[in-house]
Amino acid sequence: MNYFFSEFEEAVKNLFSDYVDKRIIPMRKELEDKHEFPHGLFKEMAKQDFFRIMVPEEYGGMSDSQMQLILGIEELSRGDAGIGVSFAVDAIATKGLILYGSKEQKEKYLPGIADGNIITAFSLSEPGAGSDAAALKTRAVKKGDKYVLNGVKQFITNGEVADIVMVIAVTDPDKGHKGHTAFIVEKGTNGFSTGKREDKMGIRSSVTNELLFDDCEVPEENIVGEIGQGFYIAMGLLDRSRIGIGAQALGIAQAALDEATQYSKTREQFAQPIHSFQAVGHMLADMATQIEASRLLVYQAARLVDAGEKELTKISAMSKLFPSDMAMKVTTDAVQIFGGYGYMKEYPVERLMRDAKVTQIYEGTNQIQRNIIVDRLIKGK
Ligand SMILES: Cc1cc2nc3c(=O)[nH]c(=O)nc-3n(C[C@H](O)[C@H](O)[C@H](O)COP(=O)(O)OP(=O)(O)OC[C@H]3O[C@@H](n4cnc5c(N)ncnc54)[C@H](O)[C@@H]3O)c2cc1C
């Protein structure tokens, strides 16, 4: 299939793909069983210059093209969706700094992110504020030239391993979502700690934590963008990062198709390979077609970002919704093609089905994506 990649995009895809085949796929069972952040692999990925595709050249990166980023996320997720999401989330706060950060913030953090020495997290959700992201309770109160943060963030990817976290907090409770502000909080800041690590259904090589802020003093210069811009910054970043979740879903679904196709050639019943039964063959054909349709949608959304399109909300919601529903279906069908073996942990497809589920939930559930799409349709956007 020709996706009209540039030479550089082709090289990025091949770099990630080779690494996934050589290093991640052989380790995926161990990664799932350990349920720990794979620090060793992240160091290796840094040596491969993977993090440089998130950062512009002037700050030690290679580019900050959305297309290259999603090619990286898709390939990593084909190997292990936990690594895929840890990488994808690292790119969210990074993008926040690129788009909204001050010159000083960019100079301070972006070179370390490009080198892979600084891992980031993006912290919006709270126990009472998930789909309703405007219902935040975490408070940031000005005290001299500092802000004092108090509150709890929930389900934060990379939480316990992040060197810096972008935190959205309420600076003016009377202004609703117009009273939210984005801050960078560094690991080791007094009053900032990591709470429990969640025990998850899937993506078990990623870590998901509570973050606790207890009179945590953050210098004023750590505000990202303007006071009161936090909600808009978060939504602007999600418009881009949802395309990455679409790419993660693609990688998971592609892995399931690869496994199911191979298995259908070797498993025999009634003295013939199971792909020769039309019921199985047609399932494989539908899986491949749905993946291809999703891929074109995700790549189109990425191309629009790189072309400077301003109205991204609808296309990015679509590019998360369709591939994640597709990945759930494709991975479920892959388990079906494996029959009883598919239900066993010895084979990779049950893990892929568990991994696919979360892509319908995070960065806005698929119900919320449908709400966003219909809202834009009705407004004629
Ligand atoms: C593994 C994992 C990692 C995550 N990582 C991060 C992270 O790094 N940073 C971060 O900030 N957050 C993160 N999240 C949080 C995630 O974005 C939220 O879980 C998600 O937005 C849903 O919020 P909720 O869990 O509170 O569900 P709720 O909002 O309570 O939703 C419950 C149900 O109600 C439905 N619902 C709610 N409102 C509506 C509505 N208006 N219309 C229709 N249906 C509705 C939902 O679709 C869902 O089915 C992560 C979550 C998970 C599971």
The ligand as an SDF file (V2000), in Angstrom:
LIG
                    3D

 53 58  0  0  0  0  0  0  0  0999 V2000
   -5.4890    3.5700   31.5410 C   0  0  0  0  0  0  0  0  0  0  0  0
   -5.9190    5.0060   31.6100 C   0  0  0  0  0  0  0  0  0  0  0  0
   -4.9780    6.0060   31.4310 C   0  0  0  0  0  0  0  0  0  0  0  0
   -5.3590    7.3450   31.5140 C   0  0  0  0  0  0  0  0  0  0  0  0
   -4.4130    8.3320   31.3780 N   0  0  0  0  0  0  0  0  0  0  0  0
   -4.7590    9.6330   31.5940 C   0  0  0  0  0  0  0  0  0  0  0  0
   -3.7540   10.6650   31.5870 C   0  0  0  0  0  0  0  0  0  0  0  0
   -2.5690   10.4230   31.3250 O   0  0  0  0  0  0  0  0  0  0  0  0
   -4.1410   11.9460   31.8910 N   0  0  0  0  0  0  0  0  0  0  0  0
   -5.4310   12.2660   32.1700 C   0  0  0  0  0  0  0  0  0  0  0  0
   -5.7060   13.4340   32.4490 O   0  0  0  0  0  0  0  0  0  0  0  0
   -6.4160   11.3050   32.1720 N   0  0  0  0  0  0  0  0  0  0  0  0
   -6.0950   10.0050   31.8980 C   0  0  0  0  0  0  0  0  0  0  0  0
   -7.0760    9.0250   31.9200 N   0  0  0  0  0  0  0  0  0  0  0  0
   -8.4490    9.4010   32.2390 C   0  0  0  0  0  0  0  0  0  0  0  0
   -9.4160    9.2480   31.0710 C   0  0  0  0  0  0  0  0  0  0  0  0
   -9.2420   10.2550   30.1230 O   0  0  0  0  0  0  0  0  0  0  0  0
  -10.8410    9.1780   31.6560 C   0  0  0  0  0  0  0  0  0  0  0  0
  -10.9420    7.9330   32.3250 O   0  0  0  0  0  0  0  0  0  0  0  0
  -11.9160    9.3080   30.6120 C   0  0  0  0  0  0  0  0  0  0  0  0
  -11.9390   10.6100   30.0700 O   0  0  0  0  0  0  0  0  0  0  0  0
  -13.3110    8.9670   31.1650 C   0  0  0  0  0  0  0  0  0  0  0  0
  -13.5520    9.5990   32.3750 O   0  0  0  0  0  0  0  0  0  0  0  0
  -14.1110    8.7340   33.6240 P   0  0  0  0  0  0  0  0  0  0  0  0
  -13.2170    7.5460   33.7410 O   0  0  0  0  0  0  0  0  0  0  0  0
  -14.2300    9.6230   34.7880 O   0  0  0  0  0  0  0  0  0  0  0  0
  -15.5440    8.2190   33.1560 O   0  0  0  0  0  0  0  0  0  0  0  0
  -16.9400    9.0110   33.3310 P   0  0  0  0  0  0  0  0  0  0  0  0
  -16.7840   10.4020   32.8140 O   0  0  0  0  0  0  0  0  0  0  0  0
  -17.4120    8.8330   34.7280 O   0  0  0  0  0  0  0  0  0  0  0  0
  -17.8750    8.2050   32.3500 O   0  0  0  0  0  0  0  0  0  0  0  0
  -18.6190    7.0530   32.7360 C   0  0  0  0  0  0  0  0  0  0  0  0
  -19.5300    6.6500   31.5760 C   0  0  0  0  0  0  0  0  0  0  0  0
  -20.4750    7.7110   31.3290 O   0  0  0  0  0  0  0  0  0  0  0  0
  -20.4050    8.1090   29.9680 C   0  0  0  0  0  0  0  0  0  0  0  0
  -20.6680    9.5520   29.8860 N   0  0  0  0  0  0  0  0  0  0  0  0
  -20.2180   10.5400   30.6960 C   0  0  0  0  0  0  0  0  0  0  0  0
  -20.6400   11.7340   30.2700 N   0  0  0  0  0  0  0  0  0  0  0  0
  -21.3650   11.5090   29.1590 C   0  0  0  0  0  0  0  0  0  0  0  0
  -22.0710   12.3340   28.2320 C   0  0  0  0  0  0  0  0  0  0  0  0
  -22.0840   13.6800   28.3660 N   0  0  0  0  0  0  0  0  0  0  0  0
  -22.6920   11.7450   27.1780 N   0  0  0  0  0  0  0  0  0  0  0  0
  -22.6580   10.4000   27.0200 C   0  0  0  0  0  0  0  0  0  0  0  0
  -22.0200    9.5670   27.8580 N   0  0  0  0  0  0  0  0  0  0  0  0
  -21.3790   10.1010   28.8920 C   0  0  0  0  0  0  0  0  0  0  0  0
  -18.9810    7.7730   29.5410 C   0  0  0  0  0  0  0  0  0  0  0  0
  -18.8870    7.6570   28.1190 O   0  0  0  0  0  0  0  0  0  0  0  0
  -18.7570    6.4580   30.2640 C   0  0  0  0  0  0  0  0  0  0  0  0
  -19.3370    5.4170   29.5200 O   0  0  0  0  0  0  0  0  0  0  0  0
   -6.7160    7.6810   31.7680 C   0  0  0  0  0  0  0  0  0  0  0  0
   -7.6640    6.6640   31.9120 C   0  0  0  0  0  0  0  0  0  0  0  0
   -7.2820    5.3410   31.8270 C   0  0  0  0  0  0  0  0  0  0  0  0
   -8.3290    4.2720   31.9870 C   0  0  0  0  0  0  0  0  0  0  0  0
  1  2  1  0
  2  3  1  0
  2 52  2  0
  3  4  2  0
  4  5  1  0
  4 50  1  0
  5  6  2  0
  6  7  1  0
  6 13  1  0
  7  8  2  0
  7  9  1  0
  9 10  1  0
 10 11  2  0
 10 12  1  0
 12 13  2  0
 13 14  1  0
 14 15  1  0
 14 50  1  0
 15 16  1  0
 16 17  1  0
 16 18  1  0
 18 19  1  0
 18 20  1  0
 20 21  1  0
 20 22  1  0
 22 23  1  0
 23 24  1  0
 24 25  2  0
 24 26  1  0
 24 27  1  0
 27 28  1  0
 28 29  2  0
 28 30  1  0
 28 31  1  0
 31 32  1  0
 32 33  1  0
 33 34  1  0
 33 48  1  0
 34 35  1  0
 35 36  1  0
 35 46  1  0
 36 37  1  0
 36 45  1  0
 37 38  2  0
 38 39  1  0
 39 40  1  0
 39 45  2  0
 40 41  1  0
 40 42  2  0
 42 43  1  0
 43 44  2  0
 44 45  1  0
 46 47  1  0
 46 48  1  0
 48 49  1  0
 50 51  2  0
 51 52  1  0
 52 53  1  0
M  END
$$$$
